[in-house]
Amino acid sequence: MRERAIQRLQQLRAELELGQKQMGLLEARRDQLQATLLRITGAIQVLEELLAAQPEVHAVAAPEEPDRAPDPVLLSGSR
């Protein structure tokens, strides 16, 4: 009975150590992700402020030309 308890204690200590290492890795990853989200939020804020400071410009599209075959005189190079 004592041997089984000692063996189980060793297993539990090993699992605890592994769990603590995993927790450390997850916390580091969480910190990295939080820093990334903070940078993204900052970039969004800067772009929103830049856009708010500039008047909105509407581009005017060139009128579309109807589909037609090219002029054969212009293609041959003779006039």
PDB file of N, CA, C and O in Angstrom:
ATOM      1  N   MET A   1       0.816  -1.196   0.000  1.00  0.00           N
ATOM      2  CA  MET A   1       0.000   0.000   0.000  1.00  0.00           C
ATOM      3  C   MET A   1       0.863   1.265   0.000  1.00  0.00           C
ATOM      4  O   MET A   1       0.586   2.214  -0.734  1.00  0.00           O
ATOM      5  N   ARG A   2       1.891   1.270   0.814  1.00  0.00           N
ATOM      6  CA  ARG A   2       2.772   2.436   0.900  1.00  0.00           C
ATOM      7  C   ARG A   2       3.457   2.694  -0.449  1.00  0.00           C
ATOM      8  O   ARG A   2       3.576   3.843  -0.875  1.00  0.00           O
ATOM      9  N   GLU A   3       3.902   1.639  -1.112  1.00  0.00           N
ATOM     10  CA  GLU A   3       4.563   1.786  -2.417  1.00  0.00           C
ATOM     11  C   GLU A   3       3.628   2.421  -3.443  1.00  0.00           C
ATOM     12  O   GLU A   3       4.045   3.278  -4.221  1.00  0.00           O
ATOM     13  N   ARG A   4       2.383   2.004  -3.442  1.00  0.00           N
ATOM     14  CA  ARG A   4       1.412   2.573  -4.390  1.00  0.00           C
ATOM     15  C   ARG A   4       1.194   4.053  -4.109  1.00  0.00           C
ATOM     16  O   ARG A   4       1.083   4.849  -5.041  1.00  0.00           O
ATOM     17  N   ALA A   5       1.134   4.429  -2.839  1.00  0.00           N
ATOM     18  CA  ALA A   5       0.935   5.832  -2.480  1.00  0.00           C
ATOM     19  C   ALA A   5       2.139   6.670  -2.898  1.00  0.00           C
ATOM     20  O   ALA A   5       1.976   7.786  -3.392  1.00  0.00           O
ATOM     21  N   ILE A   6       3.334   6.147  -2.705  1.00  0.00           N
ATOM     22  CA  ILE A   6       4.552   6.864  -3.105  1.00  0.00           C
ATOM     23  C   ILE A   6       4.598   7.008  -4.623  1.00  0.00           C
ATOM     24  O   ILE A   6       4.938   8.073  -5.138  1.00  0.00           O
ATOM     25  N   GLN A   7       4.260   5.950  -5.329  1.00  0.00           N
ATOM     26  CA  GLN A   7       4.254   5.990  -6.792  1.00  0.00           C
ATOM     27  C   GLN A   7       3.224   7.006  -7.297  1.00  0.00           C
ATOM     28  O   GLN A   7       3.495   7.772  -8.222  1.00  0.00           O
ATOM     29  N   ARG A   8       2.058   6.998  -6.684  1.00  0.00           N
ATOM     30  CA  ARG A   8       1.010   7.947  -7.096  1.00  0.00           C
ATOM     31  C   ARG A   8       1.433   9.377  -6.794  1.00  0.00           C
ATOM     32  O   ARG A   8       1.155  10.281  -7.581  1.00  0.00           O
ATOM     33  N   LEU A   9       2.098   9.593  -5.672  1.00  0.00           N
ATOM     34  CA  LEU A   9       2.592  10.919  -5.311  1.00  0.00           C
ATOM     35  C   LEU A   9       3.591  11.412  -6.354  1.00  0.00           C
ATOM     36  O   LEU A   9       3.551  12.582  -6.735  1.00  0.00           O
ATOM     37  N   GLN A  10       4.470  10.557  -6.813  1.00  0.00           N
ATOM     38  CA  GLN A  10       5.437  10.922  -7.852  1.00  0.00           C
ATOM     39  C   GLN A  10       4.727  11.281  -9.160  1.00  0.00           C
ATOM     40  O   GLN A  10       5.095  12.245  -9.831  1.00  0.00           O
ATOM     41  N   GLN A  11       3.718  10.505  -9.512  1.00  0.00           N
ATOM     42  CA  GLN A  11       2.952  10.797 -10.729  1.00  0.00           C
ATOM     43  C   GLN A  11       2.273  12.160 -10.630  1.00  0.00           C
ATOM     44  O   GLN A  11       2.306  12.953 -11.572  1.00  0.00           O
ATOM     45  N   LEU A  12       1.666  12.418  -9.493  1.00  0.00           N
ATOM     46  CA  LEU A  12       0.960  13.688  -9.313  1.00  0.00           C
ATOM     47  C   LEU A  12       1.921  14.872  -9.344  1.00  0.00           C
ATOM     48  O   LEU A  12       1.602  15.917  -9.911  1.00  0.00           O
ATOM     49  N   ARG A  13       3.091  14.710  -8.740  1.00  0.00           N
ATOM     50  CA  ARG A  13       4.091  15.793  -8.774  1.00  0.00           C
ATOM     51  C   ARG A  13       4.562  16.054 -10.209  1.00  0.00           C
ATOM     52  O   ARG A  13       4.757  17.204 -10.604  1.00  0.00           O
ATOM     53  N   ALA A  14       4.741  14.992 -10.977  1.00  0.00           N
ATOM     54  CA  ALA A  14       5.148  15.145 -12.380  1.00  0.00           C
ATOM     55  C   ALA A  14       4.052  15.847 -13.180  1.00  0.00           C
ATOM     56  O   ALA A  14       4.339  16.719 -14.000  1.00  0.00           O
ATOM     57  N   GLU A  15       2.796  15.465 -12.941  1.00  0.00           N
ATOM     58  CA  GLU A  15       1.678  16.118 -13.622  1.00  0.00           C
ATOM     59  C   GLU A  15       1.572  17.588 -13.226  1.00  0.00           C
ATOM     60  O   GLU A  15       1.280  18.442 -14.062  1.00  0.00           O
ATOM     61  N   LEU A  16       1.811  17.878 -11.952  1.00  0.00           N
ATOM     62  CA  LEU A  16       1.772  19.261 -11.480  1.00  0.00           C
ATOM     63  C   LEU A  16       2.846  20.095 -12.168  1.00  0.00           C
ATOM     64  O   LEU A  16       2.583  21.215 -12.607  1.00  0.00           O
ATOM     65  N   GLU A  17       4.044  19.553 -12.261  1.00  0.00           N
ATOM     66  CA  GLU A  17       5.137  20.269 -12.914  1.00  0.00           C
ATOM     67  C   GLU A  17       4.818  20.525 -14.388  1.00  0.00           C
ATOM     68  O   GLU A  17       5.039  21.622 -14.901  1.00  0.00           O
ATOM     69  N   LEU A  18       4.305  19.514 -15.048  1.00  0.00           N
ATOM     70  CA  LEU A  18       3.929  19.666 -16.454  1.00  0.00           C
ATOM     71  C   LEU A  18       2.831  20.716 -16.609  1.00  0.00           C
ATOM     72  O   LEU A  18       2.885  21.552 -17.511  1.00  0.00           O
ATOM     73  N   GLY A  19       1.847  20.668 -15.735  1.00  0.00           N
ATOM     74  CA  GLY A  19       0.760  21.645 -15.784  1.00  0.00           C
ATOM     75  C   GLY A  19       1.248  23.064 -15.548  1.00  0.00           C
ATOM     76  O   GLY A  19       0.774  24.001 -16.189  1.00  0.00           O
ATOM     77  N   GLN A  20       2.196  23.227 -14.629  1.00  0.00           N
ATOM     78  CA  GLN A  20       2.739  24.556 -14.357  1.00  0.00           C
ATOM     79  C   GLN A  20       3.518  25.088 -15.557  1.00  0.00           C
ATOM     80  O   GLN A  20       3.442  26.277 -15.869  1.00  0.00           O
ATOM     81  N   LYS A  21       4.261  24.220 -16.227  1.00  0.00           N
ATOM     82  CA  LYS A  21       4.986  24.636 -17.433  1.00  0.00           C
ATOM     83  C   LYS A  21       4.005  25.061 -18.524  1.00  0.00           C
ATOM     84  O   LYS A  21       4.192  26.083 -19.185  1.00  0.00           O
ATOM     85  N   GLN A  22       2.966  24.264 -18.696  1.00  0.00           N
ATOM     86  CA  GLN A  22       1.954  24.588 -19.712  1.00  0.00           C
ATOM     87  C   GLN A  22       1.277  25.921 -19.385  1.00  0.00           C
ATOM     88  O   GLN A  22       1.035  26.737 -20.275  1.00  0.00           O
ATOM     89  N   MET A  23       0.973  26.135 -18.101  1.00  0.00           N
ATOM     90  CA  MET A  23       0.342  27.384 -17.692  1.00  0.00           C
ATOM     91  C   MET A  23       1.253  28.571 -17.993  1.00  0.00           C
ATOM     92  O   MET A  23       0.785  29.616 -18.445  1.00  0.00           O
ATOM     93  N   GLY A  24       2.531  28.416 -17.748  1.00  0.00           N
ATOM     94  CA  GLY A  24       3.481  29.480 -18.061  1.00  0.00           C
ATOM     95  C   GLY A  24       3.507  29.803 -19.545  1.00  0.00           C
ATOM     96  O   GLY A  24       3.542  30.970 -19.935  1.00  0.00           O
ATOM     97  N   LEU A  25       3.490  28.756 -20.375  1.00  0.00           N
ATOM     98  CA  LEU A  25       3.473  28.965 -21.825  1.00  0.00           C
ATOM     99  C   LEU A  25       2.190  29.663 -22.269  1.00  0.00           C
ATOM    100  O   LEU A  25       2.220  30.558 -23.114  1.00  0.00           O
ATOM    101  N   LEU A  26       1.074  29.249 -21.695  1.00  0.00           N
ATOM    102  CA  LEU A  26      -0.204  29.873 -22.051  1.00  0.00           C
ATOM    103  C   LEU A  26      -0.259  31.335 -21.612  1.00  0.00           C
ATOM    104  O   LEU A  26      -0.789  32.182 -22.332  1.00  0.00           O
ATOM    105  N   GLU A  27       0.284  31.628 -20.439  1.00  0.00           N
ATOM    106  CA  GLU A  27       0.295  33.015 -19.968  1.00  0.00           C
ATOM    107  C   GLU A  27       1.177  33.882 -20.861  1.00  0.00           C
ATOM    108  O   GLU A  27       0.831  35.027 -21.151  1.00  0.00           O
ATOM    109  N   ALA A  28       2.316  33.340 -21.300  1.00  0.00           N
ATOM    110  CA  ALA A  28       3.189  34.084 -22.209  1.00  0.00           C
ATOM    111  C   ALA A  28       2.483  34.330 -23.534  1.00  0.00           C
ATOM    112  O   ALA A  28       2.560  35.429 -24.085  1.00  0.00           O
ATOM    113  N   ARG A  29       1.803  33.329 -24.042  1.00  0.00           N
ATOM    114  CA  ARG A  29       1.059  33.479 -25.302  1.00  0.00           C
ATOM    115  C   ARG A  29      -0.053  34.506 -25.154  1.00  0.00           C
ATOM    116  O   ARG A  29      -0.292  35.310 -26.054  1.00  0.00           O
ATOM    117  N   ARG A  30      -0.739  34.473 -23.999  1.00  0.00           N
ATOM    118  CA  ARG A  30      -1.806  35.442 -23.736  1.00  0.00           C
ATOM    119  C   ARG A  30      -1.243  36.864 -23.726  1.00  0.00           C
ATOM    120  O   ARG A  30      -1.855  37.782 -24.273  1.00  0.00           O
ATOM    121  N   ASP A  31      -0.076  37.043 -23.102  1.00  0.00           N
ATOM    122  CA  ASP A  31       0.549  38.363 -23.063  1.00  0.00           C
ATOM    123  C   ASP A  31       0.914  38.840 -24.467  1.00  0.00           C
ATOM    124  O   ASP A  31       0.723  40.010 -24.799  1.00  0.00           O
ATOM    125  N   GLN A  32       1.438  37.932 -25.289  1.00  0.00           N
ATOM    126  CA  GLN A  32       1.781  38.287 -26.672  1.00  0.00           C
ATOM    127  C   GLN A  32       0.533  38.679 -27.456  1.00  0.00           C
ATOM    128  O   GLN A  32       0.538  39.661 -28.199  1.00  0.00           O
ATOM    129  N   LEU A  33      -0.519  37.913 -27.286  1.00  0.00           N
ATOM    130  CA  LEU A  33      -1.766  38.195 -27.990  1.00  0.00           C
ATOM    131  C   LEU A  33      -2.363  39.516 -27.531  1.00  0.00           C
ATOM    132  O   LEU A  33      -2.893  40.278 -28.339  1.00  0.00           O
ATOM    133  N   GLN A  34      -2.278  39.784 -26.239  1.00  0.00           N
ATOM    134  CA  GLN A  34      -2.803  41.042 -25.712  1.00  0.00           C
ATOM    135  C   GLN A  34      -2.023  42.226 -26.292  1.00  0.00           C
ATOM    136  O   GLN A  34      -2.618  43.248 -26.634  1.00  0.00           O
ATOM    137  N   ALA A  35      -0.700  42.096 -26.406  1.00  0.00           N
ATOM    138  CA  ALA A  35       0.112  43.159 -26.997  1.00  0.00           C
ATOM    139  C   ALA A  35      -0.243  43.354 -28.470  1.00  0.00           C
ATOM    140  O   ALA A  35      -0.308  44.488 -28.946  1.00  0.00           O
ATOM    141  N   THR A  36      -0.472  42.271 -29.187  1.00  0.00           N
ATOM    142  CA  THR A  36      -0.861  42.361 -30.598  1.00  0.00           C
ATOM    143  C   THR A  36      -2.199  43.074 -30.743  1.00  0.00           C
ATOM    144  O   THR A  36      -2.354  43.936 -31.608  1.00  0.00           O
ATOM    145  N   LEU A  37      -3.157  42.721 -29.906  1.00  0.00           N
ATOM    146  CA  LEU A  37      -4.473  43.368 -29.963  1.00  0.00           C
ATOM    147  C   LEU A  37      -4.366  44.853 -29.631  1.00  0.00           C
ATOM    148  O   LEU A  37      -5.078  45.673 -30.211  1.00  0.00           O
ATOM    149  N   LEU A  38      -3.489  45.197 -28.710  1.00  0.00           N
ATOM    150  CA  LEU A  38      -3.289  46.604 -28.362  1.00  0.00           C
ATOM    151  C   LEU A  38      -2.711  47.380 -29.547  1.00  0.00           C
ATOM    152  O   LEU A  38      -3.127  48.507 -29.816  1.00  0.00           O
ATOM    153  N   ARG A  39      -1.750  46.774 -30.256  1.00  0.00           N
ATOM    154  CA  ARG A  39      -1.185  47.429 -31.447  1.00  0.00           C
ATOM    155  C   ARG A  39      -2.242  47.603 -32.533  1.00  0.00           C
ATOM    156  O   ARG A  39      -2.310  48.651 -33.174  1.00  0.00           O
ATOM    157  N   ILE A  40      -3.060  46.581 -32.739  1.00  0.00           N
ATOM    158  CA  ILE A  40      -4.117  46.664 -33.752  1.00  0.00           C
ATOM    159  C   ILE A  40      -5.114  47.754 -33.384  1.00  0.00           C
ATOM    160  O   ILE A  40      -5.529  48.533 -34.242  1.00  0.00           O
ATOM    161  N   THR A  41      -5.497  47.810 -32.120  1.00  0.00           N
ATOM    162  CA  THR A  41      -6.430  48.843 -31.663  1.00  0.00           C
ATOM    163  C   THR A  41      -5.845  50.230 -31.889  1.00  0.00           C
ATOM    164  O   THR A  41      -6.551  51.143 -32.320  1.00  0.00           O
ATOM    165  N   GLY A  42      -4.563  50.389 -31.599  1.00  0.00           N
ATOM    166  CA  GLY A  42      -3.905  51.675 -31.825  1.00  0.00           C
ATOM    167  C   GLY A  42      -3.880  52.051 -33.295  1.00  0.00           C
ATOM    168  O   GLY A  42      -4.118  53.206 -33.648  1.00  0.00           O
ATOM    169  N   ALA A  43      -3.593  51.085 -34.150  1.00  0.00           N
ATOM    170  CA  ALA A  43      -3.562  51.351 -35.589  1.00  0.00           C
ATOM    171  C   ALA A  43      -4.943  51.740 -36.098  1.00  0.00           C
ATOM    172  O   ALA A  43      -5.068  52.636 -36.933  1.00  0.00           O
ATOM    173  N   ILE A  44      -5.974  51.075 -35.604  1.00  0.00           N
ATOM    174  CA  ILE A  44      -7.345  51.417 -35.991  1.00  0.00           C
ATOM    175  C   ILE A  44      -7.665  52.843 -35.572  1.00  0.00           C
ATOM    176  O   ILE A  44      -8.250  53.607 -36.340  1.00  0.00           O
ATOM    177  N   GLN A  45      -7.283  53.197 -34.364  1.00  0.00           N
ATOM    178  CA  GLN A  45      -7.569  54.543 -33.863  1.00  0.00           C
ATOM    179  C   GLN A  45      -6.860  55.601 -34.707  1.00  0.00           C
ATOM    180  O   GLN A  45      -7.457  56.622 -35.049  1.00  0.00           O
ATOM    181  N   VAL A  46      -5.598  55.364 -35.042  1.00  0.00           N
ATOM    182  CA  VAL A  46      -4.851  56.319 -35.865  1.00  0.00           C
ATOM    183  C   VAL A  46      -5.516  56.486 -37.224  1.00  0.00           C
ATOM    184  O   VAL A  46      -5.697  57.612 -37.688  1.00  0.00           O
ATOM    185  N   LEU A  47      -5.881  55.385 -37.867  1.00  0.00           N
ATOM    186  CA  LEU A  47      -6.515  55.471 -39.182  1.00  0.00           C
ATOM    187  C   LEU A  47      -7.872  56.168 -39.113  1.00  0.00           C
ATOM    188  O   LEU A  47      -8.215  56.950 -39.999  1.00  0.00           O
ATOM    189  N   GLU A  48      -8.639  55.889 -38.069  1.00  0.00           N
ATOM    190  CA  GLU A  48      -9.929  56.566 -37.921  1.00  0.00           C
ATOM    191  C   GLU A  48      -9.743  58.066 -37.731  1.00  0.00           C
ATOM    192  O   GLU A  48     -10.509  58.862 -38.274  1.00  0.00           O
ATOM    193  N   GLU A  49      -8.727  58.455 -36.958  1.00  0.00           N
ATOM    194  CA  GLU A  49      -8.469  59.883 -36.763  1.00  0.00           C
ATOM    195  C   GLU A  49      -8.007  60.545 -38.053  1.00  0.00           C
ATOM    196  O   GLU A  49      -8.411  61.668 -38.356  1.00  0.00           O
ATOM    197  N   LEU A  50      -7.163  59.854 -38.815  1.00  0.00           N
ATOM    198  CA  LEU A  50      -6.716  60.404 -40.098  1.00  0.00           C
ATOM    199  C   LEU A  50      -7.888  60.577 -41.057  1.00  0.00           C
ATOM    200  O   LEU A  50      -8.005  61.602 -41.729  1.00  0.00           O
ATOM    201  N   LEU A  51      -8.743  59.579 -41.115  1.00  0.00           N
ATOM    202  CA  LEU A  51      -9.897  59.664 -42.005  1.00  0.00           C
ATOM    203  C   LEU A  51     -10.865  60.753 -41.560  1.00  0.00           C
ATOM    204  O   LEU A  51     -11.456  61.432 -42.400  1.00  0.00           O
ATOM    205  N   ALA A  52     -11.033  60.927 -40.274  1.00  0.00           N
ATOM    206  CA  ALA A  52     -11.950  61.949 -39.766  1.00  0.00           C
ATOM    207  C   ALA A  52     -11.424  63.352 -40.047  1.00  0.00           C
ATOM    208  O   ALA A  52     -12.211  64.287 -40.196  1.00  0.00           O
ATOM    209  N   ALA A  53     -10.106  63.511 -40.122  1.00  0.00           N
ATOM    210  CA  ALA A  53      -9.510  64.824 -40.345  1.00  0.00           C
ATOM    211  C   ALA A  53      -9.512  65.226 -41.813  1.00  0.00           C
ATOM    212  O   ALA A  53      -9.306  66.398 -42.128  1.00  0.00           O
ATOM    213  N   GLN A  54      -9.738  64.287 -42.708  1.00  0.00           N
ATOM    214  CA  GLN A  54      -9.719  64.579 -44.140  1.00  0.00           C
ATOM    215  C   GLN A  54     -11.138  64.596 -44.678  1.00  0.00           C
ATOM    216  O   GLN A  54     -11.962  63.759 -44.311  1.00  0.00           O
ATOM    217  N   PRO A  55     -11.420  65.565 -45.560  1.00  0.00           N
ATOM    218  CA  PRO A  55     -12.749  65.562 -46.176  1.00  0.00           C
ATOM    219  C   PRO A  55     -12.878  64.351 -47.095  1.00  0.00           C
ATOM    220  O   PRO A  55     -11.907  63.894 -47.697  1.00  0.00           O
ATOM    221  N   GLU A  56     -14.083  63.857 -47.182  1.00  0.00           N
ATOM    222  CA  GLU A  56     -14.334  62.697 -48.034  1.00  0.00           C
ATOM    223  C   GLU A  56     -14.294  63.136 -49.491  1.00  0.00           C
ATOM    224  O   GLU A  56     -14.946  64.109 -49.869  1.00  0.00           O
ATOM    225  N   VAL A  57     -13.537  62.427 -50.298  1.00  0.00           N
ATOM    226  CA  VAL A  57     -13.396  62.744 -51.719  1.00  0.00           C
ATOM    227  C   VAL A  57     -14.072  61.632 -52.506  1.00  0.00           C
ATOM    228  O   VAL A  57     -13.789  60.450 -52.310  1.00  0.00           O
ATOM    229  N   HIS A  58     -14.957  62.025 -53.387  1.00  0.00           N
ATOM    230  CA  HIS A  58     -15.636  61.050 -54.235  1.00  0.00           C
ATOM    231  C   HIS A  58     -14.965  61.061 -55.597  1.00  0.00           C
ATOM    232  O   HIS A  58     -14.893  62.103 -56.249  1.00  0.00           O
ATOM    233  N   ALA A  59     -14.487  59.940 -56.015  1.00  0.00           N
ATOM    234  CA  ALA A  59     -13.868  59.836 -57.328  1.00  0.00           C
ATOM    235  C   ALA A  59     -14.965  59.793 -58.380  1.00  0.00           C
ATOM    236  O   ALA A  59     -15.978  59.109 -58.225  1.00  0.00           O
ATOM    237  N   VAL A  60     -14.738  60.538 -59.448  1.00  0.00           N
ATOM    238  CA  VAL A  60     -15.700  60.546 -60.544  1.00  0.00           C
ATOM    239  C   VAL A  60     -15.196  59.570 -61.594  1.00  0.00           C
ATOM    240  O   VAL A  60     -14.089  59.720 -62.112  1.00  0.00           O
ATOM    241  N   ALA A  61     -15.989  58.596 -61.899  1.00  0.00           N
ATOM    242  CA  ALA A  61     -15.601  57.586 -62.883  1.00  0.00           C
ATOM    243  C   ALA A  61     -15.741  58.162 -64.287  1.00  0.00           C
ATOM    244  O   ALA A  61     -16.661  58.929 -64.573  1.00  0.00           O
ATOM    245  N   ALA A  62     -14.820  57.780 -65.146  1.00  0.00           N
ATOM    246  CA  ALA A  62     -14.894  58.210 -66.541  1.00  0.00           C
ATOM    247  C   ALA A  62     -16.093  57.533 -67.188  1.00  0.00           C
ATOM    248  O   ALA A  62     -16.403  56.384 -66.876  1.00  0.00           O
ATOM    249  N   PRO A  63     -16.767  58.239 -68.086  1.00  0.00           N
ATOM    250  CA  PRO A  63     -17.922  57.620 -68.744  1.00  0.00           C
ATOM    251  C   PRO A  63     -17.468  56.415 -69.554  1.00  0.00           C
ATOM    252  O   PRO A  63     -16.413  56.425 -70.189  1.00  0.00           O
ATOM    253  N   GLU A  64     -18.278  55.402 -69.514  1.00  0.00           N
ATOM    254  CA  GLU A  64     -17.944  54.187 -70.247  1.00  0.00           C
ATOM    255  C   GLU A  64     -18.242  54.373 -71.725  1.00  0.00           C
ATOM    256  O   GLU A  64     -19.261  54.950 -72.107  1.00  0.00           O
ATOM    257  N   GLU A  65     -17.322  53.868 -72.551  1.00  0.00           N
ATOM    258  CA  GLU A  65     -17.551  53.916 -73.992  1.00  0.00           C
ATOM    259  C   GLU A  65     -18.263  52.636 -74.392  1.00  0.00           C
ATOM    260  O   GLU A  65     -17.992  51.572 -73.835  1.00  0.00           O
ATOM    261  N   PRO A  66     -19.171  52.733 -75.352  1.00  0.00           N
ATOM    262  CA  PRO A  66     -19.855  51.515 -75.799  1.00  0.00           C
ATOM    263  C   PRO A  66     -18.859  50.567 -76.448  1.00  0.00           C
ATOM    264  O   PRO A  66     -17.860  50.992 -77.029  1.00  0.00           O
ATOM    265  N   ASP A  67     -19.144  49.295 -76.341  1.00  0.00           N
ATOM    266  CA  ASP A  67     -18.282  48.300 -76.977  1.00  0.00           C
ATOM    267  C   ASP A  67     -18.413  48.434 -78.489  1.00  0.00           C
ATOM    268  O   ASP A  67     -19.512  48.375 -79.041  1.00  0.00           O
ATOM    269  N   ARG A  68     -17.273  48.615 -79.144  1.00  0.00           N
ATOM    270  CA  ARG A  68     -17.287  48.686 -80.600  1.00  0.00           C
ATOM    271  C   ARG A  68     -15.965  48.163 -81.117  1.00  0.00           C
ATOM    272  O   ARG A  68     -14.964  48.147 -80.401  1.00  0.00           O
ATOM    273  N   ALA A  69     -15.973  47.747 -82.335  1.00  0.00           N
ATOM    274  CA  ALA A  69     -14.762  47.218 -82.960  1.00  0.00           C
ATOM    275  C   ALA A  69     -13.813  48.370 -83.248  1.00  0.00           C
ATOM    276  O   ALA A  69     -14.264  49.478 -83.539  1.00  0.00           O
ATOM    277  N   PRO A  70     -12.507  48.131 -83.174  1.00  0.00           N
ATOM    278  CA  PRO A  70     -11.549  49.197 -83.488  1.00  0.00           C
ATOM    279  C   PRO A  70     -11.633  49.599 -84.957  1.00  0.00           C
ATOM    280  O   PRO A  70     -11.985  48.799 -85.824  1.00  0.00           O
ATOM    281  N   ASP A  71     -11.306  50.838 -85.204  1.00  0.00           N
ATOM    282  CA  ASP A  71     -11.333  51.382 -86.560  1.00  0.00           C
ATOM    283  C   ASP A  71     -10.226  50.710 -87.374  1.00  0.00           C
ATOM    284  O   ASP A  71      -9.057  50.805 -86.999  1.00  0.00           O
ATOM    285  N   PRO A  72     -10.568  50.024 -88.493  1.00  0.00           N
ATOM    286  CA  PRO A  72      -9.553  49.310 -89.276  1.00  0.00           C
ATOM    287  C   PRO A  72      -8.509  50.245 -89.863  1.00  0.00           C
ATOM    288  O   PRO A  72      -7.365  49.834 -90.053  1.00  0.00           O
ATOM    289  N   VAL A  73      -8.861  51.464 -90.152  1.00  0.00           N
ATOM    290  CA  VAL A  73      -7.899  52.405 -90.729  1.00  0.00           C
ATOM    291  C   VAL A  73      -6.811  52.695 -89.708  1.00  0.00           C
ATOM    292  O   VAL A  73      -5.635  52.779 -90.061  1.00  0.00           O
ATOM    293  N   LEU A  74      -7.191  52.848 -88.452  1.00  0.00           N
ATOM    294  CA  LEU A  74      -6.203  53.137 -87.422  1.00  0.00           C
ATOM    295  C   LEU A  74      -5.320  51.921 -87.141  1.00  0.00           C
ATOM    296  O   LEU A  74      -4.153  52.074 -86.778  1.00  0.00           O
ATOM    297  N   LEU A  75      -5.861  50.731 -87.306  1.00  0.00           N
ATOM    298  CA  LEU A  75      -5.080  49.532 -87.044  1.00  0.00           C
ATOM    299  C   LEU A  75      -4.014  49.309 -88.105  1.00  0.00           C
ATOM    300  O   LEU A  75      -2.915  48.855 -87.784  1.00  0.00           O
ATOM    301  N   SER A  76      -4.314  49.619 -89.370  1.00  0.00           N
ATOM    302  CA  SER A  76      -3.364  49.340 -90.450  1.00  0.00           C
ATOM    303  C   SER A  76      -2.265  50.386 -90.517  1.00  0.00           C
ATOM    304  O   SER A  76      -1.231  50.158 -91.146  1.00  0.00           O
ATOM    305  N   GLY A  77      -2.470  51.516 -89.884  1.00  0.00           N
ATOM    306  CA  GLY A  77      -1.459  52.550 -89.908  1.00  0.00           C
ATOM    307  C   GLY A  77      -1.534  53.438 -91.134  1.00  0.00           C
ATOM    308  O   GLY A  77      -0.779  54.408 -91.203  1.00  0.00           O
ATOM    309  N   SER A  78      -2.393  53.173 -92.107  1.00  0.00           N
ATOM    310  CA  SER A  78      -2.519  54.018 -93.297  1.00  0.00           C
ATOM    311  C   SER A  78      -3.614  55.033 -93.085  1.00  0.00           C
ATOM    312  O   SER A  78      -4.589  54.776 -92.379  1.00  0.00           O
ATOM    313  N   ARG A  79      -3.448  56.189 -93.700  1.00  0.00           N
ATOM    314  CA  ARG A  79      -4.448  57.246 -93.547  1.00  0.00           C
ATOM    315  C   ARG A  79      -4.921  57.730 -94.869  1.00  0.00           C
ATOM    316  O   ARG A  79      -5.767  58.621 -94.933  1.00  0.00           O
TER     317      ARG A  79
END
